[in-house]
Amino acid sequence: MGWFTVASYFACAVVSLMLGFSRHRVDTRTFLFWSMIGLLMILLGINKQLDLQSLFTEMGRQIFRAAGWMEHRRIVQFWFIVAFGAAALAAFLLFARINRDLFRRFRLAFIGLFLLLCFIVIRAAGFHHFDVMLGFRLFGARMNWVLELTGIYTIAVARLKKVFS
């Protein structure tokens, strides 16, 4: 499933960058929006393949062990996730507010971005109860696959809808 997800990120990147195939001329803001999404999908695909978040998690553990803070790791972890989640949500809402015209035109893409943001924040939490939730199976599919792939394909469908409309 990991390879499928990586391929999905890259396919979404290609679809997002298909601006040249659009029948309509695109304005600069639209070009920048879809280019940014394409770049984001490439970066998330690379991260998915290389599992960079696990590297950062292990580096954090080593730092905590070396500093003698392991007994306080849950408190720090909790506040890190609260700060990370709040900052991510605030950045998303600010981006949507600043780009209201893009939000209205590409609402489906924003929904997909929000789903991916939720997945990233939940994965970053790494708490046991979140991992249990993401491991839950619905008709054989794990919830983390459902959330991540739904976000990816919602963005791709939003772009294809605009390319072929």
C-alpha positions as semicolon CSV with decimal commas, in nm:
position;residue;x (nm);y (nm);z (nm)
1;M;0,000;0,000;0,000
2;G;0,295;0,230;0,061
3;W;0,406;0,217;-0,302
4;F;0,049;0,277;-0,418
5;T;0,028;0,584;-0,196
6;V;0,362;0,717;-0,323
7;A;0,246;0,662;-0,683
8;S;-0,080;0,840;-0,596
9;Y;0,108;1,144;-0,464
10;F;0,315;1,162;-0,782
11;A;0,010;1,108;-1,007
12;C;-0,166;1,390;-0,822
13;A;0,142;1,608;-0,874
14;V;0,136;1,540;-1,248
15;V;-0,237;1,615;-1,267
16;S;-0,189;1,933;-1,065
17;L;0,085;2,050;-1,298
18;M;-0,119;1,981;-1,615
19;L;-0,186;2,352;-1,660
20;G;-0,068;2,342;-2,021
21;F;-0,346;2,099;-2,113
22;S;-0,622;2,324;-1,989
23;R;-0,850;2,459;-2,261
24;H;-0,869;2,789;-2,078
25;R;-0,589;3,034;-2,014
26;V;-0,510;3,039;-1,646
27;D;-0,436;3,347;-1,444
28;T;-0,117;3,380;-1,242
29;R;-0,286;3,301;-0,910
30;T;-0,437;2,980;-1,049
31;F;-0,101;2,883;-1,198
32;L;0,075;2,943;-0,866
33;F;-0,195;2,759;-0,668
34;W;-0,177;2,441;-0,877
35;S;0,201;2,461;-0,904
36;M;0,223;2,484;-0,524
37;I;-0,007;2,183;-0,488
38;G;0,200;1,991;-0,743
39;L;0,519;2,068;-0,551
40;L;0,351;1,977;-0,220
41;M;0,240;1,641;-0,363
42;I;0,596;1,570;-0,482
43;L;0,737;1,653;-0,138
44;L;0,474;1,443;0,041
45;G;0,544;1,154;-0,198
46;I;0,917;1,174;-0,127
47;N;0,846;1,190;0,246
48;K;0,614;0,890;0,221
49;Q;0,879;0,686;0,041
50;L;1,171;0,787;0,263
51;D;0,967;0,785;0,587
52;L;1,135;1,108;0,703
53;Q;0,895;1,157;0,994
54;S;1,030;0,837;1,151
55;L;1,383;0,976;1,118
56;F;1,280;1,298;1,295
57;T;1,098;1,101;1,563
58;E;1,406;0,889;1,630
59;M;1,628;1,200;1,637
60;G;1,392;1,352;1,894
61;R;1,412;1,037;2,107
62;Q;1,790;1,045;2,097
63;I;1,795;1,411;2,199
64;F;1,552;1,343;2,486
65;R;1,758;1,045;2,607
66;A;2,084;1,242;2,590
67;A;1,930;1,533;2,781
68;G;1,766;1,306;3,038
69;W;1,414;1,422;2,954
70;M;1,256;1,086;2,865
71;E;1,028;1,087;3,169
72;H;0,877;1,416;3,040
73;R;0,842;1,310;2,677
74;R;0,462;1,265;2,685
75;I;0,407;1,621;2,811
76;V;0,640;1,766;2,547
77;Q;0,486;1,542;2,281
78;F;0,138;1,657;2,375
79;W;0,223;2,028;2,360
80;F;0,420;1,982;2,038
81;I;0,116;1,825;1,873
82;V;-0,118;2,093;2,011
83;A;0,114;2,366;1,877
84;F;0,172;2,184;1,545
85;G;-0,200;2,118;1,494
86;A;-0,299;2,472;1,587
87;A;-0,031;2,624;1,363
88;A;-0,128;2,395;1,072
89;L;-0,498;2,476;1,109
90;A;-0,428;2,848;1,145
91;A;-0,205;2,846;0,836
92;F;-0,471;2,659;0,636
93;L;-0,749;2,896;0,744
94;L;-0,532;3,201;0,677
95;F;-0,440;3,068;0,332
96;A;-0,809;3,000;0,255
97;R;-0,911;3,347;0,378
98;I;-0,639;3,531;0,187
99;N;-0,724;3,332;-0,124
100;R;-1,104;3,347;-0,099
101;D;-1,143;3,361;-0,475
102;L;-0,934;3,045;-0,515
103;F;-1,126;2,881;-0,231
104;R;-1,455;2,945;-0,410
105;R;-1,323;2,817;-0,746
106;F;-1,132;2,516;-0,609
107;R;-1,334;2,421;-0,301
108;L;-1,284;2,050;-0,372
109;A;-0,906;2,094;-0,380
110;F;-0,920;2,277;-0,046
111;I;-1,124;1,990;0,101
112;G;-0,855;1,748;-0,018
113;L;-0,581;1,967;0,130
114;F;-0,771;1,978;0,459
115;L;-0,803;1,597;0,465
116;L;-0,429;1,563;0,406
117;L;-0,361;1,819;0,677
118;C;-0,575;1,618;0,920
119;F;-0,390;1,300;0,827
120;I;-0,049;1,468;0,874
121;V;-0,144;1,610;1,216
122;I;-0,283;1,275;1,332
123;R;0,028;1,092;1,210
124;A;0,252;1,349;1,375
125;A;0,072;1,288;1,704
126;G;0,196;0,930;1,710
127;F;0,012;0,870;2,036
128;H;-0,103;0,515;2,088
129;H;-0,476;0,597;2,078
130;F;-0,433;0,782;1,746
131;D;-0,236;0,490;1,603
132;V;-0,516;0,256;1,709
133;M;-0,769;0,481;1,533
134;L;-0,561;0,495;1,214
135;G;-0,517;0,118;1,224
136;F;-0,893;0,060;1,243
137;R;-1,020;-0,126;0,936
138;L;-1,332;-0,033;0,745
139;F;-1,427;-0,298;0,488
140;G;-1,066;-0,419;0,496
141;A;-0,909;-0,076;0,440
142;R;-0,710;0,086;0,720
143;M;-0,833;0,433;0,818
144;N;-0,494;0,592;0,752
145;W;-0,514;0,471;0,390
146;V;-0,870;0,600;0,359
147;L;-0,790;0,946;0,498
148;E;-0,462;0,995;0,310
149;L;-0,579;0,857;-0,025
150;T;-0,912;1,041;-0,007
151;G;-0,722;1,367;0,036
152;I;-0,489;1,289;-0,256
153;Y;-0,764;1,183;-0,495
154;T;-0,996;1,467;-0,396
155;I;-0,726;1,709;-0,507
156;A;-0,663;1,515;-0,829
157;V;-1,036;1,506;-0,911
158;A;-1,064;1,880;-0,842
159;R;-0,785;1,949;-1,090
160;L;-0,915;1,708;-1,355
161;K;-1,257;1,865;-1,320
162;K;-1,105;2,204;-1,411
163;V;-0,884;2,063;-1,689
164;F;-1,172;1,897;-1,871
165;S;-1,446;2,151;-1,802
